[in-house]
Amino acid sequence: MKKVTVVGCGVMGSALINALMKAGFEVTIVDLNEEAAEKFVKQGAHYASDLSEATDVDCIVLNLPTHEIARAVVAGADADKLKGKTLVNTTTSSPSEVLDMDQLCAGLGIVYLDAKIEVYPGDIGTPAGYLVYSGSEMAFNETKPALEAFGKAVYLGEDVVGASVTDLAVLQVHFTAIAGLAEAAAFCIKNNYSVQKFVDQTREILPIMLEGNLRSFGEELADYQGTFEDASECTLNIEATAEETIIKALNEAGVKTPCGDSVLKLFKDGIQKGNAGKNVCSIVNELI
């Protein structure tokens, strides 16, 4: 596999294009904005304004702002030219949108592989690059040389929504961590303490703490039934008491705690439902 079409030349699309070209692939860029593709064309890439003009390739990679745009691009192309092609869709999409795209591709005779990017654009094409894939295993195996140009390629299975569920679930953890990080940094600032020192220690400590949570959630929710054994390590009641102490300290320093307040409420809701002596993963009951 040496010829790839990339649809979308935004920041992330450009990172994908750059990685493919550096890995020696012949790339055709499809984007309405020809100027955005110009720098790559000067380096040897091809340009097309319409997907129908760029189907003489081994696979097509989509990276577009929304599912609606991605769907319109595929649906609007010449179906005869797309038939039999492999489509790798890296557009951020919900599970229902992935199913919609999969159904569209099946009707057009396109082999579909859903893909989700788990890193920032600057990490694409480096050892830190990390993408997850789900859907056609055949498509994954056949396109793997190109996919590995982006970074580590992790296949999650034939269930086509697997990559989307994983992506959005991990991003939810990521974004809520940002909110907590902001509150923690504000606390350091209010106490005239070095934010950099806090960040350095967070790098050391948090992975150790998080591993316990990951173990608890992975093991106890493997066969979710809504009931839990007594806590093996740290009870929800203890976690709630700790969070209450944290919020008190932050508030006394003049830091607002919208993230912490929500966490504490969730913990207390779980306690009120009878899970005070269970592991923290029991709060999942309050969300389902």
C-alpha positions in Angstrom: 0.0 0.0 0.0 1.6 3.2 -1.2 -1.2 5.5 -2.4 -3.6 7.3 0.1 -6.2 10.0 -0.2 -6.7 12.2 2.8 -10.0 14.2 2.9 -9.6 17.3 5.1 -6.6 19.6 5.4 -7.2 21.2 8.8 -4.7 21.0 11.7 -5.3 17.3 12.4 -5.7 16.4 8.7 -2.4 18.2 7.9 -0.7 16.2 10.7 -2.0 13.0 9.1 -0.8 14.1 5.6 2.6 15.1 6.9 3.0 11.7 8.6 2.1 9.7 5.5 4.4 11.7 3.3 7.3 11.4 5.7 6.7 7.6 5.7 6.9 7.6 1.9 3.3 7.4 0.9 1.9 9.0 -2.3 -0.8 11.3 -0.9 -3.7 13.0 -2.6 -5.4 15.7 -0.7 -9.1 16.5 -1.0 -10.2 19.8 0.5 -12.3 22.7 -0.8 -9.5 25.1 0.3 -6.7 24.5 -2.3 -4.5 27.0 -0.5 -4.5 24.8 2.6 -3.0 21.9 0.6 -0.5 24.0 -1.3 2.4 23.5 1.0 2.0 19.7 0.7 1.6 19.9 -3.1 4.9 21.7 -3.2 6.4 18.7 -1.4 4.9 16.2 -3.9 1.4 15.6 -2.8 -1.6 15.8 -5.3 -4.7 17.9 -4.9 -8.3 17.3 -5.8 -11.3 19.4 -4.9 -13.7 16.5 -5.0 -13.4 12.9 -3.6 -14.6 11.5 -6.9 -11.3 12.8 -8.5 -9.1 11.0 -5.9 -10.2 7.4 -5.8 -7.3 5.8 -7.6 -5.7 4.9 -4.3 -5.3 2.1 -1.8 -7.3 3.7 0.9 -9.2 6.9 1.8 -8.7 8.6 5.2 -11.4 11.1 6.3 -10.6 13.8 8.9 -13.4 16.4 8.9 -15.0 18.7 11.4 -18.3 16.8 11.9 -20.0 13.6 11.0 -22.5 15.6 8.9 -19.7 17.0 6.7 -18.0 13.6 6.4 -21.3 11.9 5.4 -22.0 14.5 2.8 -18.6 14.1 1.2 -19.0 10.3 1.0 -22.6 10.4 -0.2 -21.8 13.1 -2.8 -19.0 11.2 -4.4 -19.3 9.0 -7.5 -20.5 5.7 -6.0 -19.0 3.6 -8.8 -15.5 5.1 -8.1 -15.8 4.4 -4.4 -17.0 0.8 -4.7 -14.5 -1.6 -3.2 -12.4 1.1 -1.6 -11.4 1.1 2.1 -12.5 4.1 4.0 -10.8 5.0 7.3 -12.8 7.6 9.1 -10.9 9.5 11.8 -13.7 12.1 12.2 -14.8 12.5 15.9 -18.2 10.8 15.9 -20.8 9.4 18.3 -21.6 5.7 18.2 -24.9 6.4 16.4 -23.0 8.5 13.8 -20.5 5.7 13.3 -23.3 3.2 12.7 -24.8 5.7 10.2 -21.5 6.0 8.3 -21.0 2.2 8.4 -24.5 1.7 6.9 -23.9 4.3 4.2 -20.6 2.7 3.3 -22.2 -0.8 3.2 -24.8 0.5 0.7 -22.1 1.9 -1.5 -19.9 -1.2 -1.4 -17.2 0.6 0.7 -15.1 -1.3 3.2 -15.4 0.7 6.4 -12.9 1.1 9.3 -13.7 3.5 12.1 -10.7 5.3 13.6 -10.2 7.6 16.5 -7.2 9.8 17.3 -6.2 9.8 20.9 -3.4 12.4 20.8 -2.9 16.0 19.7 -1.8 16.9 16.2 1.9 17.4 17.2 2.1 13.7 18.3 1.0 12.3 15.0 3.8 10.5 13.3 5.9 10.3 16.5 6.4 7.5 19.0 3.6 9.2 21.1 1.0 8.8 18.3 -1.9 6.6 19.3 -5.0 5.7 17.3 -7.7 3.1 18.0 -9.7 1.3 15.2 -12.8 -0.8 15.0 -14.8 -2.5 12.3 -13.4 -4.5 9.4 -10.4 -6.5 10.6 -9.5 -7.1 6.9 -9.4 -3.4 6.3 -7.3 -2.8 9.4 -4.8 -5.5 8.4 -4.6 -4.2 4.8 -4.2 -0.6 5.7 -1.9 -1.1 8.7 1.3 0.1 7.0 -0.4 3.5 6.4 -2.0 3.5 9.8 1.3 2.9 11.5 2.6 6.1 9.9 0.3 8.0 12.3 1.5 6.2 15.4 0.6 3.1 17.4 -2.4 1.4 15.7 -4.6 -0.5 18.1 -7.4 -2.7 16.8 -10.3 -3.0 19.2 -12.4 -5.6 17.3 -15.2 -6.0 14.7 -17.8 -4.0 16.7 -17.7 -0.9 14.6 -18.6 1.5 17.5 -15.7 0.3 19.7 -13.3 3.1 18.7 -16.0 5.8 19.1 -17.0 4.5 22.6 -13.4 4.3 23.7 -12.5 7.7 22.2 -15.4 9.6 23.8 -15.1 7.8 27.1 -11.4 8.5 27.4 -12.0 12.1 26.3 -14.6 12.5 29.1 -11.9 11.4 31.6 -9.5 13.8 29.9 -11.7 16.9 30.0 -12.9 16.3 33.5 -9.2 16.0 34.5 -8.6 19.4 32.9 -11.3 20.9 35.1 -9.7 19.3 38.2 -6.3 20.4 37.1 -7.4 24.0 36.8 -8.9 24.0 40.3 -5.7 22.4 41.7 -3.5 25.0 39.9 -5.6 27.8 41.2 -5.1 26.4 44.7 -1.4 26.4 44.2 -1.5 30.0 43.0 -3.6 31.1 45.9 -1.0 29.6 48.3 2.0 31.1 46.4 3.2 27.6 45.6 4.9 26.7 42.4 2.5 25.3 39.8 5.4 23.6 38.1 6.4 21.7 41.3 2.7 20.6 41.6 2.8 19.5 38.0 6.0 17.6 38.4 4.6 15.7 41.5 1.3 15.1 39.7 3.3 13.3 37.0 4.8 11.0 39.6 1.9 10.5 42.0 -1.3 10.5 39.9 -0.5 7.3 37.8 -0.1 5.4 41.0 -3.4 6.7 42.4 -5.2 6.2 39.1 -4.1 2.6 38.8 -6.2 1.7 41.9 -9.3 3.3 40.4 -8.7 1.6 37.0 -8.3 -1.7 38.7 -11.5 -1.2 40.7 -13.6 -0.1 37.7 -12.2 -2.7 35.4 -12.7 -5.6 37.7 -16.0 -4.7 39.4 -17.8 -3.4 36.3 -16.7 -6.3 34.0 -20.1 -7.9 34.6 -22.2 -4.9 35.8 -25.3 -6.0 37.8 -25.8 -2.8 39.9 -24.6 -4.4 43.1 -21.1 -4.4 44.6 -19.0 -6.2 47.2 -17.7 -4.4 50.2 -14.7 -2.2 49.4 -11.4 -4.0 49.1 -9.3 -0.9 49.5 -11.0 2.4 50.2 -14.7 3.0 50.8 -16.8 5.6 49.0 -17.5 7.1 52.4 -13.7 7.7 52.9 -13.4 9.1 49.4 -16.2 11.5 50.1 -14.7 12.7 53.4 -11.4 13.3 51.6 -13.1 15.3 48.8 -15.0 17.3 51.4 -11.7 18.2 53.0 -10.1 19.2 49.7 -13.1 21.4 48.7 -13.0 23.1 52.1 -9.3 23.9 51.7 -9.7 25.2 48.2 -12.7 27.3 49.1 -10.9 28.8 52.1 -8.1 29.8 49.8 -10.7 31.6 47.6 -10.8 29.0 44.8 -14.1 28.2 43.2 -14.7 24.4 42.9 -17.4 23.6 40.3 -15.7 20.3 39.4 -15.0 19.3 43.0 -18.6 20.2 44.1 -20.0 17.9 41.4 -17.7 15.1 42.4 -18.7 15.4 46.1 -22.4 15.5 45.2 -22.0 12.3 43.2 -20.1 10.6 46.1 -22.8 11.7 48.5 -25.6 10.5 46.2 -23.9 7.1 46.1 -23.6 7.0 49.9 -27.3 7.9 50.3 -28.2 4.9 48.1 -26.4 2.6 50.4 -23.0 2.3 48.9 -21.0 4.0 51.7 -18.9 0.9 52.3 -18.4 0.0 48.6 -15.6 1.0 46.3 -15.8 4.3 44.5 -16.8 2.6 41.2 -20.2 2.1 42.8 -21.1 5.7 41.9 -21.7 4.4 38.4 -25.2 3.5 39.7 -26.0 7.2 40.0 -25.3 7.7 36.3 -27.2 4.9 34.7 
